[in-house]
Amino acid sequence: MNHFELSGGELACEDVPLTRIADAVGTPVYVYSSATLERHYTVLRDTLAGAGLKDSLIAYAVKANSNVAVLKTLGRLGAGADTVSEGEIRRALAAGIPPGRIVFSGVGKTTAEIAFALETGVAEINIESEPELDLVNATAQGLSRRAEIAIRVNPDVEAGGHAKISTGKAENKFGVSFDEAERLYAKAANLAGVRPVGVACHIGSQITDLAPMEAAFVKMRGLVERLRSEGHTVERLDLGGGLGVPYFNQPTPPEPDAYAAMIARVMRGLDIQFAFEPGRMIAANAGVLLARVLHVNERPEGRRFLVLDAAMNDLVRPAMYDAYHDIRPVKPRPGEPVVYDVVGPICETGDTFTRDRALPPLEAGDLVAFMSAGAYGASMSSEYNSRPLVPEVMVKGADFAVVRPRPTYEDMLAREQPAPWL
Ligand SMILES: *Cc1c(COP(=O)(O)O)cnc(C)c1O
């Protein structure tokens, strides 16, 4: 459920008509609903607790939507943060998320980033390879620290979803095999700079079928039991993120209670603290990208292009992952649906949001909303074509606030400097 509904004939976010935001901030602009973010987090937390998975660490995957206002909204409810760079750790800290609830993941952490994480005192560094284990150990010893680590395992399951966001097959770059995990855990237990506290996995994103997750989690339980039988302490089992969200017209993902029930069943009797790293399921349906129609371009060859002021630099998912976003007029006009190719102004054919989409009739100047754009939208945006970074707005009830302003052209140019010989 989300809080983007028609009210008095036009689309609103909570109690704020989207037209008001477009008039005040301009388009394109991302709009987030606090109530939806809060609801998604609390539903997951309460569902996990209800299934008996109490005191789980829910570390929101910052990369899905890293705006500090989003992180603060979730952090206030007790969410932790799953981070993949020093920048993300800094964002989580800026949002007031305590280091004890921050997990540091990622396949290519630099020495400087590891040192920063150690000095910050993050709860867990997820180790993705043996060279990384050695690097974290050496870095921690150099700082007279002991890093709490989890070994990230690649469970070698096919999770569905798009190939570019699937992470759980042996051929992907993430994690180590089960055999290697056992060996690395034993090695880590004898290193002075690290303390292994658990094991982790994350098999992919936008997963709409529980079966591959269940297969992976059964294997993870087996690993915990083997490690314990070898005399190791295993306190935490990090099951990653990846649960899909309904993107309209797309395969329906499992409900959180089915997900929680499956985990409770697989893990019955295993005394351990669970950690989760949900990103998309918290943020995706809590945001829309609002854009304005620049032209309706009817071509003699028969195609009808809806040219928007938003482009692939603002929302890259359709170009990069062939992603589907429901597109809704903010003030729907009456009339039969019309078939459009919806495109942005960028000079490449990839800047196409969708082809042959039947939509209510639209005219130049109308506003449209890309639904389910709260995750992997603004956080993947760029200034390609020298289009200033897309702004972000947070709504709460009848209030809204600009939480990332649109840079001016002067701001954009001020970030560069001339080479001395130019
Ligand atoms: C991307 C990522 C997540 C979040 O994935 P979602 O599909 O957004 O839930 C969680 N953990 C790790 C390690 C990731 O890389």
The ligand as an SDF file (V2000), in Angstrom:
LIG
                    3D

 15 15  0  0  0  0  0  0  0  0999 V2000
   21.5010   -4.0150   -2.9900 C   0  0  0  0  0  0  0  0  0  0  0  0
   21.7050   -4.7770   -1.7370 C   0  0  0  0  0  0  0  0  0  0  0  0
   20.6590   -4.9130   -0.8290 C   0  0  0  0  0  0  0  0  0  0  0  0
   19.2570   -4.3760   -1.0700 C   0  0  0  0  0  0  0  0  0  0  0  0
   18.5960   -5.0300   -2.0930 O   0  0  0  0  0  0  0  0  0  0  0  0
   17.0260   -4.7340   -2.3310 P   0  0  0  0  0  0  0  0  0  0  0  0
   16.6890   -5.5640   -3.4980 O   0  0  0  0  0  0  0  0  0  0  0  0
   16.9130   -3.2830   -2.6080 O   0  0  0  0  0  0  0  0  0  0  0  0
   16.3060   -5.1440   -1.1130 O   0  0  0  0  0  0  0  0  0  0  0  0
   20.9060   -5.5850    0.3520 C   0  0  0  0  0  0  0  0  0  0  0  0
   22.1350   -6.1090    0.6220 N   0  0  0  0  0  0  0  0  0  0  0  0
   23.1710   -5.9920   -0.2290 C   0  0  0  0  0  0  0  0  0  0  0  0
   24.4790   -6.5710    0.1290 C   0  0  0  0  0  0  0  0  0  0  0  0
   22.9890   -5.3230   -1.4450 C   0  0  0  0  0  0  0  0  0  0  0  0
   24.0140   -5.2200   -2.2830 O   0  0  0  0  0  0  0  0  0  0  0  0
  1  2  1  0
  2  3  1  0
  2 14  2  0
  3  4  1  0
  3 10  2  0
  4  5  1  0
  5  6  1  0
  6  7  2  0
  6  8  1  0
  6  9  1  0
 10 11  1  0
 11 12  2  0
 12 13  1  0
 12 14  1  0
 14 15  1  0
M  END
$$$$
